[in-house]
Each structure stands twice: as C-alpha cells, then as structure tokens.
Amino acid sequence: MSKHIDQCPLDAEPEFNRFIDAAVSRRRFLQGAGAASTVAFFAANPVAKAVAGSLSKSELLGFKAIPTSTADTVTVPEGYKAEVLVSWGDPIFANAPTFSQQNDASAQAQQFGDNNDGMTFFPLANDRALLAVNNEYINDEFLFTHGGKNISADDARKSQAAHGVSLVELKKVDGRWTVNPQGRLNRRITAYTEMAMTGPAAGHSLLKTAADPSGKKILGTFNNCANGETPWGTYLTCEENFNGYFASEKTVTLGKTYQRYGISDTDWGYDWYKHDERFDVAKHPNEPHRFGWVVEIDPMDPNSTPKKRSALGRFKHENAALTVNDDGHVVVYMGDDERGEHLYKFVSAGKYDPSKGSANRDLLENGTLYVAKFTGSDDELKGQGEWLELTFGKNGLTPENGFPDQASVLIFAREAATQVGATTMDRPEWVAVHADNKHVFCTLTNNKYRGVKDSQPLNAANPRTKNPYGHIIRWAPTQGDHTQPTFEWDIFVMAGHPEKQSGLMAGTDNINKDNMFNSPDGIGFDRAGRLWIQTDGDYSNEGDFAGMGNNQMLCADTQTGEIRRFLTGPTSCEITGLTFTPDSRTMFVGVQHPGAHFPAGGDAIPRSSVIMITKDDGGVIGT
C-alpha cells in the first residue's frame, strides 16, 4: 500500500449502543440457507461462537504465537528462520551494478525495484524458480541523494525504473534459495515498458493519445500493488493509485470522471510531468484513462508484451484473486482500494480447458464484470449479497446516464458501480479464495469516512463509524457456484482493541490482548487452508493502538476462528505480499517502506526487501 494512504490515528469513536446490543442478540447463522457445506462453514463463525461460548483450539496452527514488537527487525516464532532474499537496488542481471544511492536510471533498470508488494513463486525445477514481484512506488527521500528536490530528467527516469515488476530467477544452493543474476528469465517491467490494451476498451477514443492514435499501445505500468496468477502460468499485476502521477503546471478544470479517480493538476510529488510530457494532464487528458487496469504478464517469455485486460474494469486495483469455477469459467475477484469504493467480480466468457495449454491465454479478454451489493440487518453481522451486472444497456448503464458503450462502462467502472447501486465498502483490499474453492475472504482495511460522509453511511457489512481497526468479510457463493448472482456473507473477524475498547470496537470474539492488530491488508491461503493476514496500519503503539507494535503477519484457522501472530516487521514498515514454494516449506514475505535502517542496520538507508522464511526442521510453514 502506498505511503500516500492516510496512516494518522483516527478520532475518538461515538457511542455504538445499537451495535453492542446487536452483538449479544445475534441469531444462529444461515438457517436453511444455501448448500450444506455453506451452512457448516458459517456455523464455525467466531461471531456466532461469541454467543455459544469460547473458541475451540485450532489443530491447523502448530506454531507458538509471538508478542508484538517495536524493534527494527523481522521476528518469527521459535523454530523458524527469516532471511533476506533480495532488496531494492540489488542487481538482478549479470552486468548490473551493486546498490548505491548514487545509481542512475540505467542502473536502476537492471536492479530490483522499490517497495515490493504482491508476488508469485513460479517453480521451474526442483532447484530453480522464478519470483515475480510488484514494485509499487518509491520513497524519494531514499531513492535520491537530494531527497527528491528539483528532480532532473534522469531522476524521473530512475523513479520510473524503480516502479513496475521485477522478475527474478532463483536457484537453490545448499538448500537455500538465492537470486541468480545469470537467469534467462530475469526481467524488469517499468513505467516505460510497452504494453497492449485488450478487451472491449481497446482502441476506444478515450484511450487515444497523440503518441498512440490507436488507443492500443500503452507505455508502462506503475503503482503495482498486489497480484494474482492464472492456471495457464501467467502473472497478474494490479495498478492501484495511478492518479498520483499526473499533474500540470497549468490550472486545469477536470470533470467528474477525473475527480472520481482523484486526478487533478497536482500529483503526489513525483514530478514526472516535468520531464515526461504524457503525465501532463493538461496536454494529454486521455493518458490517465490508460492506467488503473489489471496487467497480464507471461513470466516465461522475457520478450513478451504485457497485456492490460480492460474487461476487468478500471479502478484502483488491489489484487486479482482468480479461481476456476466447477464449470470451467474463470472468475476473478477484485477490490477497489479506496474508502467508500466497491468489490468486483469478473466471469470469463470462455471456459478454461487444461488440455489446451496456451489457448487459454485470452480468457481474461472477454467476460462480464459485476459489482457487489451487500444486504443485512443491524442486529447480525451477516446477510445476503448480490452481484450487479456492469453491462452496457443494463441496470441504467445507458447513454442517458453517461454510458454510451461498454468501453465507457469499463473505463469508468466506479461511476458504473454507483449507478447500479453497489455497496460502499471500507477500503476493499486483498481478496483470497479458500483452498476449498467455495469461500472467499476480503480485507476491509479501515475507513475514517464511514458514518461521517453522507455517501458512506453505516451498513450491515461495514458497521463501525470511522472503523479505525478494519475487518475481514467472507462470503460463500450460492450452491458453491462462483458464477451465481447471489451469495451469503458474514464477518470473519473485526480487528479491535479489547484492552481499551468495548462492544464492536473491541473486536470480535477471536480478538484478544495476545493477537490484536489493526488494518488487515494482504491475505492469502496456503494449501492446507491457513489464512495468512498481513497488516498496513497504525504503528504508533499509542492511544487507541497502544500495544499493537509494528505491522505484522498473523495466521488464522477459518473454521475455529483462532488467530495467532506469526511475524512482526521492522520499524515503520508494512508487511505485504506472500507466496510459497509448492511444498509449502519456504514462504516469501514482503517488507515494504521500512523507516529506520532495515535490513543492513547501523546507519544504512532502509530498503524494502523480500524475506524468506523456513523452519529449522525443514517442515511445512505454519505446522
């Protein structure tokens, strides 16, 4: 998550009497609703167990939980080891220079990018693999010796080269994974790598520029937050806060479609527009429409052209959680990470056929996009949901309402979601599909505007005013079918502070003084069904967040509801991004924007890093 997301402590909360009362009187979940497996799943909900009694102990979690920490290091449980695999600025090509703050743009283009986020491990052999890692943004105070003041053309190019995606070959030496700078598949994808726009928006007038009158050749990707992977072997990288890169020296009056995406004549201090004209929104107003997409990359072909998949919609994508439905349709769940935005689902027009290999590679080019509407009553943290179709001509998506064609529906997916009546959510971030392929989880990180702005009233799925701690919502599609238009949902956990708060602000029954946290962000399941939860929250360790320490990673058993802290990160960092080796014996985790001197210590410049975690006995992570 970008540093530009507000991390300040939030105001004190008002009374929550009606929700506190509701927590005591919740009824048994989903009586007679859905398939038997759905009922059994929700019956294990920790909120329901708050009524029935104490949580049962997990047999899935085999490690000893660790306490919070404020140290400038990574801490893992007894019997585990955490090592740095690669850090920002490390060379990933044989002829690349070693890290130095004085490195120029050409050097950075051959080095590991900055602020690593989502990642995927692609095995190549028993002792070879490829790691694809997003590089979300840069910290100019560390990227440049001058701290980012009055950047030059080369500085802008260096900043652009530090963004995007790093694809790094790994080799196993003496049982330990290491970076292989000689790897044939090593590649940097940056803010100036050529890409192809595909799907219904390709070639649309809103995507055409003076440099690209076709509207199909996009230059670059940036603010790549989280990720996804496909069964046909490609990597999905997601463009999030793209608005922060556009600006102009002129005062520009932009319409509502720009405002909805946060685009104005002022950027977030990157100053690319001063040296790269396409980021001057006054000169090239269509350029922002070319970002905010899911990008599909073939990691096995370093000469391939990445493809922006317009059928998946344009918004501030967090990640892309892909699953194959029982009937073969590919379904992708996606969150739009901004306060009061929405949760989406894409269903492919075609079906996945594992026997057809590369013929599956355009399944994300065409399909139907949906947005979620959650319903429920105030006295229960559960309810029903509906997927509202975002197709031109349906649900008010007509020329009279500002949508002249399907491309405009996708380019302005946020406005389309509002038009059809989607539920505003508390910053929908990562989505993860359970190992059973029948249940889906999404982190709702926090929302200081919930119950404050008229456009973001309290609702059953987002029931806390200002919601400083965040929560994780889950749902089960009707009859276990991800293409169905309806689902059942509940709240798996509400983060909180049981030592300082009461009612819902204390958190659900699976939150206690030993595992409390705030702002869940990254999540992912391992093969056994453990849910790994990463945080990007308030690390002040004061006030409403006293005792929570640095950002962390926890592990949950979604059947019993038990949550244990597994990892704590260094000072000021966010813990984000996770992937496993196929045998689940090595776990890779991202440490983003550390603020002191991690990982080198002393007075070294802090560097975002990917760490790898193993057990001393060589066993499966989490057992």
Solvent accessible surface area in square Angstrom, and as a share of the most:
residue,aa,sasa,rsa
1,M,2,0.01
2,S,1,0.01
3,K,75,0.32
4,H,61,0.27
5,I,19,0.10
6,D,50,0.26
7,Q,57,0.25
8,C,89,0.53
9,P,88,0.55
10,L,40,0.20
11,D,95,0.49
12,A,88,0.68
13,E,38,0.17
14,P,75,0.47
15,E,140,0.63
16,F,15,0.06
17,N,90,0.46
18,R,126,0.46
19,F,8,0.04
20,I,53,0.27
21,D,93,0.48
22,A,9,0.07
23,A,23,0.18
24,V,118,0.68
25,S,69,0.44
26,R,19,0.07
27,R,145,0.53
28,R,147,0.54
29,F,3,0.01
30,L,4,0.02
31,Q,112,0.50
32,G,85,0.81
33,A,24,0.18
34,G,49,0.47
35,A,39,0.30
36,A,86,0.67
37,S,64,0.41
38,T,6,0.03
39,V,38,0.22
40,A,65,0.50
41,F,5,0.02
42,F,0,0.00
43,A,55,0.43
44,A,16,0.12
45,N,0,0.00
46,P,0,0.00
47,V,1,0.01
48,A,21,0.16
49,K,49,0.21
50,A,48,0.37
51,V,83,0.48
52,A,94,0.73
53,G,38,0.36
54,S,106,0.68
55,L,47,0.23
56,S,58,0.37
57,K,156,0.66
58,S,6,0.04
59,E,177,0.79
60,L,50,0.25
61,L,6,0.03
62,G,51,0.49
63,F,9,0.04
64,K,151,0.64
65,A,43,0.33
66,I,16,0.08
67,P,104,0.65
68,T,45,0.26
69,S,24,0.16
70,T,81,0.47
71,A,48,0.37
72,D,50,0.26
73,T,62,0.36
74,V,23,0.13
75,T,51,0.30
76,V,23,0.13
77,P,2,0.01
78,E,148,0.66
79,G,33,0.32
80,Y,21,0.08
81,K,100,0.42
82,A,33,0.26
83,E,44,0.20
84,V,54,0.31
85,L,18,0.09
86,V,2,0.01
87,S,5,0.03
88,W,6,0.02
89,G,1,0.01
90,D,39,0.20
91,P,38,0.24
92,I,0,0.00
93,F,56,0.23
94,A,67,0.52
95,N,124,0.63
96,A,15,0.11
97,P,52,0.33
98,T,103,0.60
99,F,51,0.21
100,S,38,0.24
101,Q,38,0.17
102,Q,134,0.60
103,N,24,0.12
104,D,68,0.35
105,A,6,0.05
106,S,74,0.48
107,A,7,0.05
108,Q,2,0.01
109,A,32,0.25
110,Q,50,0.22
111,Q,1,0.01
112,F,0,0.00
113,G,0,0.00
114,D,5,0.02
115,N,0,0.00
116,N,0,0.00
117,D,0,0.00
118,G,0,0.00
119,M,3,0.01
120,T,2,0.01
121,F,13,0.05
122,F,15,0.06
123,P,73,0.46
124,L,52,0.26
125,A,52,0.40
126,N,147,0.75
127,D,73,0.38
128,R,97,0.35
129,A,0,0.00
130,L,0,0.00
131,L,1,0.00
132,A,0,0.00
133,V,0,0.00
134,N,0,0.00
135,N,0,0.00
136,E,0,0.00
137,Y,0,0.00
138,I,4,0.02
139,N,13,0.06
140,D,34,0.18
141,E,81,0.36
142,F,50,0.21
143,L,0,0.00
144,F,10,0.04
145,T,81,0.47
146,H,74,0.33
147,G,27,0.26
148,G,13,0.12
149,K,152,0.64
150,N,146,0.75
151,I,15,0.08
152,S,54,0.35
153,A,62,0.48
154,D,68,0.35
155,D,22,0.12
156,A,3,0.02
157,R,110,0.40
158,K,8,0.03
159,S,2,0.01
160,Q,3,0.01
161,A,0,0.00
162,A,0,0.00
163,H,0,0.00
164,G,0,0.00
165,V,0,0.00
166,S,0,0.00
167,L,1,0.01
168,V,1,0.00
169,E,2,0.01
170,L,1,0.01
171,K,84,0.35
172,K,77,0.33
173,V,71,0.41
174,D,146,0.76
175,G,62,0.60
176,R,90,0.33
177,W,13,0.05
178,T,33,0.19
179,V,29,0.17
180,N,22,0.11
181,P,48,0.30
182,Q,139,0.62
183,G,11,0.10
184,R,171,0.62
185,L,4,0.02
186,N,8,0.04
187,R,28,0.10
188,R,23,0.08
189,I,0,0.00
190,T,5,0.03
191,A,0,0.00
192,Y,48,0.18
193,T,28,0.16
194,E,97,0.43
195,M,1,0.00
196,A,31,0.24
197,M,7,0.03
198,T,16,0.09
199,G,16,0.15
200,P,53,0.34
201,A,0,0.00
202,A,29,0.23
203,G,21,0.20
204,H,37,0.16
205,S,74,0.48
206,L,46,0.23
207,L,0,0.00
208,K,84,0.36
209,T,18,0.10
210,A,90,0.70
211,A,99,0.77
212,D,10,0.05
213,P,99,0.62
214,S,48,0.31
215,G,0,0.00
216,K,100,0.42
217,K,124,0.53
218,I,1,0.00
219,L,71,0.35
220,G,0,0.00
221,T,0,0.00
222,F,0,0.00
223,N,0,0.00
224,N,0,0.00
225,C,0,0.00
226,A,0,0.00
227,N,16,0.08
228,G,9,0.09
229,E,90,0.41
230,T,10,0.06
231,P,60,0.38
232,W,21,0.07
233,G,27,0.26
234,T,3,0.02
235,Y,0,0.00
236,L,0,0.00
237,T,0,0.00
238,C,0,0.00
239,E,0,0.00
240,E,0,0.00
241,N,2,0.01
242,F,0,0.00
243,N,9,0.04
244,G,1,0.01
245,Y,0,0.00
246,F,0,0.00
247,A,2,0.01
248,S,10,0.06
249,E,143,0.64
250,K,134,0.57
251,T,133,0.77
252,V,34,0.20
253,T,135,0.78
254,L,24,0.12
255,G,42,0.41
256,K,171,0.72
257,T,47,0.27
258,Y,29,0.11
259,Q,117,0.52
260,R,65,0.24
261,Y,0,0.00
262,G,39,0.37
263,I,4,0.02
264,S,49,0.31
265,D,35,0.18
266,T,98,0.57
267,D,17,0.09
268,W,79,0.28
269,G,39,0.37
270,Y,11,0.04
271,D,26,0.13
272,W,0,0.00
273,Y,33,0.12
274,K,104,0.44
275,H,81,0.36
276,D,30,0.16
277,E,94,0.42
278,R,31,0.11
279,F,0,0.00
280,D,13,0.07
281,V,1,0.00
282,A,36,0.28
283,K,114,0.48
284,H,32,0.14
285,P,60,0.38
286,N,34,0.17
287,E,5,0.02
288,P,0,0.00
289,H,5,0.02
290,R,8,0.03
291,F,0,0.00
292,G,0,0.00
293,W,0,0.00
294,V,0,0.00
295,V,0,0.00
296,E,9,0.04
297,I,1,0.00
298,D,28,0.15
299,P,3,0.02
300,M,68,0.30
301,D,56,0.29
302,P,36,0.22
303,N,138,0.71
304,S,24,0.15
305,T,68,0.40
306,P,1,0.01
307,K,72,0.30
308,K,0,0.00
309,R,3,0.01
310,S,0,0.00
311,A,3,0.02
312,L,0,0.00
313,G,0,0.00
314,R,1,0.01
315,F,0,0.00
316,K,7,0.03
317,H,0,0.00
318,E,0,0.00
319,N,8,0.04
320,A,0,0.00
321,A,11,0.09
322,L,30,0.15
323,T,12,0.07
324,V,44,0.25
325,N,6,0.03
326,D,115,0.60
327,D,63,0.33
328,G,9,0.09
329,H,38,0.17
330,V,0,0.00
331,V,0,0.00
332,V,0,0.00
333,Y,1,0.00
334,M,0,0.00
335,G,0,0.00
336,D,0,0.00
337,D,0,0.00
338,E,53,0.24
339,R,38,0.14
340,G,8,0.08
341,E,10,0.05
342,H,3,0.01
343,L,1,0.00
344,Y,0,0.00
345,K,1,0.00
346,F,0,0.00
347,V,16,0.09
348,S,3,0.02
349,A,72,0.56
350,G,31,0.30
351,K,113,0.48
352,Y,42,0.16
353,D,47,0.24
354,P,100,0.63
355,S,99,0.64
356,K,125,0.53
357,G,40,0.39
358,S,83,0.53
359,A,78,0.61
360,N,5,0.02
361,R,71,0.26
362,D,71,0.37
363,L,22,0.11
364,L,0,0.00
365,E,48,0.21
366,N,82,0.42
367,G,31,0.29
368,T,37,0.21
369,L,2,0.01
370,Y,39,0.15
371,V,0,0.00
372,A,1,0.01
373,K,79,0.33
374,F,14,0.06
375,T,65,0.38
376,G,40,0.39
377,S,54,0.35
378,D,66,0.34
379,D,49,0.26
380,E,9,0.04
381,L,6,0.03
382,K,27,0.11
383,G,2,0.02
384,Q,86,0.38
385,G,4,0.04
386,E,80,0.36
387,W,9,0.03
388,L,19,0.09
389,E,39,0.17
390,L,0,0.00
391,T,38,0.22
392,F,77,0.32
393,G,48,0.46
394,K,98,0.42
395,N,77,0.40
396,G,26,0.25
397,L,0,0.00
398,T,33,0.19
399,P,77,0.49
400,E,148,0.66
401,N,71,0.36
402,G,51,0.49
403,F,8,0.03
404,P,81,0.51
405,D,45,0.23
406,Q,50,0.22
407,A,5,0.04
408,S,2,0.01
409,V,0,0.00
410,L,2,0.01
411,I,0,0.00
412,F,21,0.09
413,A,0,0.00
414,R,0,0.00
415,E,34,0.15
416,A,0,0.00
417,A,0,0.00
418,T,79,0.46
419,Q,73,0.32
420,V,23,0.13
421,G,38,0.37
422,A,14,0.11
423,T,15,0.09
424,T,30,0.17
425,M,1,0.00
426,D,0,0.00
427,R,1,0.00
428,P,0,0.00
429,E,0,0.00
430,W,11,0.04
431,V,2,0.01
432,A,9,0.07
433,V,27,0.16
434,H,25,0.11
435,A,57,0.44
436,D,60,0.31
437,N,35,0.18
438,K,55,0.23
439,H,7,0.03
440,V,0,0.00
441,F,0,0.00
442,C,0,0.00
443,T,0,0.00
444,L,0,0.00
445,T,0,0.00
446,N,15,0.08
447,N,0,0.00
448,K,50,0.21
449,Y,66,0.25
450,R,0,0.00
451,G,37,0.36
452,V,81,0.46
453,K,94,0.40
454,D,145,0.75
455,S,76,0.49
456,Q,13,0.06
457,P,75,0.47
458,L,49,0.24
459,N,36,0.18
460,A,10,0.08
461,A,0,0.00
462,N,0,0.00
463,P,1,0.01
464,R,1,0.00
465,T,17,0.10
466,K,35,0.15
467,N,1,0.00
468,P,7,0.04
469,Y,0,0.00
470,G,0,0.00
471,H,1,0.00
472,I,0,0.00
473,I,0,0.00
474,R,0,0.00
475,W,1,0.00
476,A,1,0.01
477,P,4,0.02
478,T,38,0.22
479,Q,132,0.59
480,G,10,0.10
481,D,36,0.18
482,H,2,0.01
483,T,37,0.22
484,Q,53,0.23
485,P,71,0.45
486,T,57,0.33
487,F,3,0.01
488,E,23,0.10
489,W,0,0.00
490,D,0,0.00
491,I,0,0.00
492,F,0,0.00
493,V,0,0.00
494,M,0,0.00
495,A,0,0.00
496,G,0,0.00
497,H,4,0.02
498,P,44,0.28
499,E,107,0.48
500,K,106,0.45
501,Q,44,0.19
502,S,78,0.51
503,G,27,0.26
504,L,6,0.03
505,M,4,0.02
506,A,17,0.13
507,G,14,0.13
508,T,12,0.07
509,D,64,0.33
510,N,2,0.01
511,I,10,0.05
512,N,68,0.35
513,K,125,0.53
514,D,88,0.46
515,N,5,0.02
516,M,11,0.05
517,F,0,0.00
518,N,8,0.04
519,S,2,0.01
520,P,0,0.00
521,D,1,0.00
522,G,0,0.00
523,I,3,0.01
524,G,13,0.12
525,F,34,0.14
526,D,9,0.05
527,R,180,0.66
528,A,56,0.43
529,G,4,0.04
530,R,11,0.04
531,L,0,0.00
532,W,0,0.00
533,I,0,0.00
534,Q,0,0.00
535,T,2,0.01
536,D,2,0.01
537,G,1,0.01
538,D,12,0.06
539,Y,79,0.30
540,S,46,0.29
541,N,54,0.27
542,E,120,0.54
543,G,48,0.46
544,D,42,0.22
545,F,7,0.03
546,A,34,0.26
547,G,36,0.35
548,M,1,0.01
549,G,3,0.03
550,N,8,0.04
551,N,6,0.03
552,Q,4,0.02
553,M,0,0.00
554,L,0,0.00
555,C,0,0.00
556,A,0,0.00
557,D,10,0.05
558,T,2,0.01
559,Q,86,0.38
560,T,22,0.13
561,G,0,0.00
562,E,32,0.14
563,I,7,0.03
564,R,29,0.11
565,R,3,0.01
566,F,0,0.00
567,L,0,0.00
568,T,1,0.00
569,G,0,0.00
570,P,0,0.00
571,T,43,0.25
572,S,26,0.17
573,C,0,0.00
574,E,0,0.00
575,I,0,0.00
576,T,1,0.00
577,G,0,0.00
578,L,17,0.09
579,T,16,0.09
580,F,33,0.14
581,T,8,0.05
582,P,61,0.38
583,D,77,0.40
584,S,12,0.08
585,R,109,0.40
586,T,12,0.07
587,M,0,0.00
588,F,0,0.00
589,V,0,0.00
590,G,0,0.00
591,V,0,0.00
592,Q,0,0.00
593,H,30,0.13
594,P,4,0.03
595,G,39,0.37
596,A,26,0.20
597,H,71,0.32
598,F,16,0.07
599,P,43,0.27
600,A,77,0.60
601,G,30,0.29
602,G,73,0.70
603,D,132,0.68
604,A,30,0.23
605,I,47,0.24
606,P,9,0.06
607,R,37,0.14
608,S,3,0.02
609,S,0,0.00
610,V,0,0.00
611,I,3,0.01
612,M,3,0.02
613,I,0,0.00
614,T,35,0.20
615,K,33,0.14
616,D,103,0.53
617,D,112,0.58
618,G,38,0.37
619,G,14,0.13
620,V,41,0.24
621,I,1,0.01
622,G,0,0.00
623,T,63,0.37
